[in-house]
Amino acid sequence: MLETAPAPTVTVVMIFLNAQAYIEEAIESVLAQTCRDFELVLVDDGSTDASTEIAKRYATEHPGRVLYTEHDQHRNRGMSASRNLGVSVGRGKLISFLDSDDIWLPNRLERFVAEIEKYPEAGMLYGPTLYWYSWSRSATQKDYPGRLELPTHMLLPPPLPLRRWLETGGGCLPGICSLIVRREAYLGIGGFEPSFRGLYEDQVFLSKFSLAHPIVVIPDVLDWYRQHPASSCHRGIETGDYHPVKLHRARQRYLVWLQGYCRDVGVTDRGLWKALDQEQWPYRNRLNGFIFNTRQAAPERVRTLLRRYLPPPARQRLRRLVEGYWRWRARGKSASP
């Protein structure tokens, strides 16, 4: 009778799609971890380049440590379905994610496992991600760590993290490469939402998680999030689905989903509903959107143009609208589920 090898503590899920440029560096950063009690599941989302063969080679060279899997008939199913597949293949009681163009520092997994074990009630633990530009010699922007804006080394009960993520417009969200979760908690919320194939699939998952389980934040920067033109965010900018500052379709779709999900699970936290209402305000009509984008993008130049071309009565009315909006934002508006 064949004995089954004991399950590893951590399942690392790496999804990829045509990632031949960076996937080897990502895989090597996982294999170099000081924590050795892990398995790496490589999920092929229908690649047509050399990344499929690269992933299969690593699985052959590291049997039992690296596993390769793909969707039926080598189909492209999107980021959410691919991560769910990777989790289903793995056996670890803890799950962590690394995208195929990012990297971990060598002690990342050891540190995360040690920290989450200190908090048995926590369903997730995360830290700040380094936004990584210096991998390219031609990069003109400096690397910088993501914002936290939440207390560290303590249990944060639901829905506190989600409320703060909304209040900052997503500015302090963790990257998908900078978190670790418990398998039972992951399964309890149903994992990722397959309908979100890319763009905001991570925020949907984080929102579900933060409404159901306590979360712990640590201040250590242990993973690097590569910024490059082929990333999903940059492709979203090209298609018009995403913009780092202005209103965009991907965030509107996420906010509509979040409102419905909060109602479905019976969220009653008034602070969360207020934050969600404020985030949805710019999307309700064109005037609201114009006010928001005016505030976000080059306000001095826009004000100069308005003074030049708008008659005084129209300028006064617009100024009252803008001032009223920002007073409302500062004061807060009551919202109900």
N, C-alpha and C positions, 0 to 999 in steps of 0.2 A: 504494500500500500504506500503510495507516494505521500510524503509529508508536505503540507502547505507552508510556505515561508511565512513568518509572522508579518503582520501588517506594519508598515512604517508609521512613524508618528505624523509625518507631514506628506501630503500630496501637493506637488507643485504643478500647476496647470499652465502650459504655454500654448496659446493658439497662434496660428500663423497662416498668412495668405501671401504668396509671392514675396517671401521675406529673405531671399538668398543673400542680400547685401549685409544683413545684420544678425541673422539667426545663430550663426556659429558663436559669435561673441556673447549672445544672450545665454545660450546653452552652457558655454564654458564658465560663465559667471555663476551658474547654479551648481555645476559639478565641482567648483572650487570652494563651496561652502564648508566652513569649519564644522557645522552640524552635519553629520553623515546619515542621520536617521530619516531619510526622505526618499521619495520616488518622483521622477519627473515624467509627466504625461504630455507628449507633443501631439497637438490636435491640428490636423491639416484641414483647412477650410476650403479645399478645392484648388490648391496651388497649381499653377501651370509652368512654373520656373524650376530651378534646381533645388529649391528649398525642400521639396518632397524627398528627394534622394539624400540630401544632407541629413534630414531628420531620421530617415530609415537607417542611415549609416550609424548614427549615434545609438539608435536602439539596438543595432546588431553588436556594436562594440561594447555596450554597457547593459547586458541582459540582466533583468531584474531591477535595475536602477532607472533605466530610461525606457519608456513605452511609447510606441507610435500608434495613433488611431486616426480614423477619418470617417466622414459621413458616408452613408450608402452611395455607391456609384461615384465616389469622389466629388460629391456635390458641394456647392457653396451655400451654407446655411446662415452665415452671419456670426457676429461675435458672441452673442448671448447663447445661442444654441450650441456653439462650439465649446464654450466654457462649461456649460452643463454636461456635455458629452465627456469632457475631460474629468470632471468630478465623478461622474458615474463609473468611469473606468478605474479610477484610483481607489485606494483603501485607507488612506490616512485619516486619523481622527481630527486632524487640523488640515486646512486647505489654504494655500497661498497662490497668488497669480503673478506671472511675469509675462509681459508681452514680448514678442520676438525681436523688437528693436530697442529694448531697454536692458539694463543690467542691474545686478545686485552687487553690493560690496561683500567681501568674503564672510564677514561675521553677521550678515543680515539675518539669516534664518535662525542661527543660534540665539541671537538677541531677542527676536520676536517670540520664539518658543518659550524662552525663559520668562519673558514678561507676561505673556498671556496665562501661563500656569500660575502666576501669582494672583490671578483674578478668576476664580472658578465660575463666577456668575457672568463674566463677560462673554458675549457671543463673538465679538470682533475686537481686534487691536490694530491700530495703525499709527504711522508716523509721517512726518513731512517728506515729500519727494523733492529731489533736486531737479529743476528744469535745466536740462543739459544741452548747452550749445557748443561747448569747447571741444567736443569730439571732432568737429570740422575746423580745419585750419582757417577756412574762409569766413567762419562765423564772426559776426560783428557784435552780437549781443552776449552779455556776460551770463554765466550760470547763476541761478538763484534758487534758494529753497522755497517750497510752498508755504503759505500761511497756515497757522493752526487756529488761533483765536478761540481755543477751547482749553480748559485746564488740563494738565497732564497728570499721569499717575493716579488716576481716580476713576471710579465707575461713573459714567455719564448715563443717566437713565433716559429711556424713551420719553418724549421725542426731542430732548434737548439738542443733540447734535444736528438733526434735520432742521430744527428751527434756526440754528445759527448758520447753517449752510445757506438757507433761504435768505436770511437777513443780510448776508454778504454777497448775494447774487451768485452763489457758487464759488466765491473767491477763496474759500478755505477748505474746499473739498479735498479728500485724499485721492491720490492716484491709485489706479487698480493694482499697480506694482508695489504699493506700500501698505498692504493690509494682510492680516491673517485671520481666518474665521474658523469656528468650530463646525464640524460636518453636520451635527444634529441641528444646529441653528440654521445652517444653509438649507438643509432639506426642509426645515420647518416653514421657511418663507417661500419655498418653491424655486429657489435659485434665481437665475437671470430670466428676464422676460424675453422669449424668442421673437416677439413682434418688434422689439428694438434691436435691429440687426447691427447697428453701429450708430455712433453719436448719441450720447446720453444713456446708452445701455448701462454704463457704470453708475450714473446718478439714479437711475431707476432701481438698480440693485441696492445701492447704499440707502436709498429712501426706505425701501421695504425693510431692510435690516434694522435701521435706526428706529423704526416704529415698533419693532418687536423685541429687541434685545439691548441690554446695556453695552456700552462701548468704552474702551480705554484708549487714550491717546498718549504716545510717548514723543519726546522732542528729538530723538535721534534721526539724522538723515542717513539712510542706509541703502537707498536705491536711487538710480539715475534715470530720468525720463527723457529720452532722446527727442530733441526737436528737429524735425526735418521735413522737407516739402512733400514727401510721400505718405505722411501720417494721415490718419482718418480726419483729424481736425483741419489740416491744410487742404485736403480734398473737399471737405465740407465748405470751406471758404470759396473754393473755385466753383462749386455748384450753387452757392447762395444759400445752402441749408444752415450754415454756421457763420458766426462772426464773433471775435473775441470781445467786442465792445458793444456793438449795436444790437438791436432786436433781430432775432432770426427764427426761422421755422422750427429748428430742432428743439430750441428751448420752449417755444410755445407748445409744441406737441407734448413735451415732458410735463409742463405745468398742467395741461389739461388732463393728462393721465394721472398725475399726482392728486389732483382734486378728486377725481373719481375713486381712486384707490383709498384715499383718506376717508371718504364717505363709506366705502364698502367695508372697511375694517373698523369703523365706528370711532374715529379720532374725535376727541372732545376738547383737546387742548386749545384754548382761545389764542394763546400766543402763536401757535403754529398756524392757525387759520388766518390770523392777522398778517403774518409774514407771507403766507401764500397769496392772500388777497393783494398785498402790495406788489408782489412780483408779477401778478397777472394784470395789474392796472394798465401798464403801457400797451398791452396787446388788445385792449377792449375796443379801441377805435383809432382812427388815423390821427386825430388831434393828440391823443395821449401818446401815441407812438412818436409823433413829431416832437413833442415836448421832451420826451425821454432821450431821443437821439440827438436833439439839440444840446441837451445838457451833457451828454456823453462825448460827443465828437466836436472838437474845436469850438468851444463856446464863444471865445473872444471873436473869432472870425465871423461866426454866424450873427452875433449881436451887431457887429459892424455893418454887415449886409442888411440886417433888418432896419437899422437906423437910417440907412441910405435909401431904401426902397419902399418901406412901409409908411403910410401916413400916420401921424401922431395918434389918432384915436385907436387905430388897429394895434399900434405898438403898446399902448397903455392896456388894452384888453388882453393882449398876449402876455404882457408882464404880470398882470394880475392872476392870470391862469397859472403861469409858471410859479409865481410866489405862493399861490394857494396850494399848488401841488406839493411843493417842498415843505410847507408848513404841515400839510397832512402827513407827509412821510415822517417828519420829525416827531409829530404828536402821536402818530399811530391811529389806525382806524379800526373800530370794532368790526369783527367779522364772525360769522357763525357758520357751522357746517351745514 
